[in-house]
Amino acid sequence: MDGSKPGPLGIKAEDMTHAAWDFIYKKGQYPEGCKVSKENLTKMRHEFEYWYPMDLRVSGKDLIRNHLTMCLYNHSAMFGDALMPRGMFCNGYVMLNGEKMSKSSGNFLTMR
């Protein structure tokens, strides 16, 4: 996935201008002279709006200082308060049988 091949909508990476992204993410006007059809950009906007704002961002406690913090900074810079993640959760604080609970080690239990 390096942008060298068009995706399912047949859009070339170089045709996605700042104005095209603004149409999708910021509900901007359809860009004059855009090489991507309004229909395709509208599909992309719909897909984005379906998933945002995200309900929950989950990561490990060791990633609070980078991934989770930057997630908040990036969302704030791009969207303001409107599309901030609704919740954040950190794994790695619960012990099970004297060991850190981890899906990768197989000792992971849910509340259920």
C-alpha positions in Angstrom: 0.0 0.0 0.0 2.3 2.7 -1.2 -0.1 4.7 -3.4 1.3 3.4 -6.7 -1.8 1.4 -7.6 -5.4 2.8 -7.6 -7.7 1.4 -4.9 -11.2 0.0 -5.3 -12.6 3.3 -6.6 -9.9 3.7 -9.2 -8.5 6.9 -7.6 -4.8 7.7 -8.1 -2.9 9.0 -5.0 -1.8 12.1 -6.9 -5.4 13.1 -7.6 -6.2 13.4 -3.9 -5.4 17.1 -3.3 -5.8 19.0 -0.1 -9.1 20.3 -1.3 -10.3 16.7 -2.0 -9.4 15.8 1.6 -11.1 18.9 2.9 -14.3 17.8 1.1 -14.1 14.4 2.9 -12.9 15.4 6.4 -14.1 18.9 6.8 -17.3 18.9 4.7 -15.8 21.4 2.3 -17.1 22.3 -1.1 -16.5 19.9 -4.0 -13.1 21.2 -5.5 -13.3 22.9 -8.9 -11.3 20.9 -11.4 -11.0 17.9 -9.2 -9.9 14.7 -11.0 -11.9 12.5 -8.6 -15.6 12.4 -9.2 -18.0 14.0 -6.7 -19.7 10.6 -6.4 -16.5 8.9 -5.3 -15.5 11.7 -2.9 -19.0 11.6 -1.4 -18.6 7.8 -0.9 -15.4 8.4 0.9 -17.0 11.1 3.1 -19.8 8.8 4.0 -17.3 6.0 5.0 -15.4 8.5 7.2 -18.6 9.8 8.8 -19.8 6.2 9.5 -16.7 5.5 11.6 -16.2 9.0 13.2 -16.0 10.0 15.9 -14.5 6.7 17.0 -16.1 5.1 20.0 -13.0 3.7 21.6 -9.3 3.8 21.1 -7.5 0.9 22.9 -3.8 0.5 23.4 -1.2 -0.6 26.0 -0.2 1.5 28.9 3.3 1.8 27.4 1.8 3.8 24.5 0.1 6.5 26.5 2.9 9.0 26.0 3.1 8.6 22.3 0.3 6.9 20.4 -2.6 7.8 22.6 -1.5 11.3 23.3 -0.7 12.0 19.7 -4.2 10.6 18.8 -5.8 13.3 20.9 -3.5 16.0 19.6 -4.1 15.0 15.9 -7.8 14.8 16.3 -7.9 18.2 18.1 -5.7 19.8 15.4 -7.8 18.4 12.5 -11.3 18.4 13.8 -11.6 20.4 17.1 -13.9 19.0 19.7 -16.5 17.7 17.2 -14.8 14.4 16.3 -12.7 13.6 19.4 -12.5 10.0 20.3 -15.4 9.2 22.7 -13.2 7.0 24.9 -9.7 5.7 25.5 -8.7 2.5 27.3 -5.3 1.3 28.3 -4.4 -2.4 28.8 -1.6 -3.6 31.0 -2.8 -2.6 34.5 -4.5 -5.8 35.4 -2.7 -8.8 36.8 -4.0 -12.4 36.4 -2.3 -15.2 38.5 0.6 -12.9 39.3 1.3 -12.1 35.6 0.4 -9.1 33.4 -2.8 -10.0 31.5 -2.0 -10.1 27.8 -3.9 -11.5 24.8 -0.5 -12.5 23.2 0.4 -14.6 26.2 -3.0 -16.3 26.3 -3.9 -15.3 29.9 -6.5 -12.7 28.9 -10.0 -12.8 30.5 -13.0 -10.5 29.8 -15.5 -9.5 32.4 -17.9 -12.0 31.0 
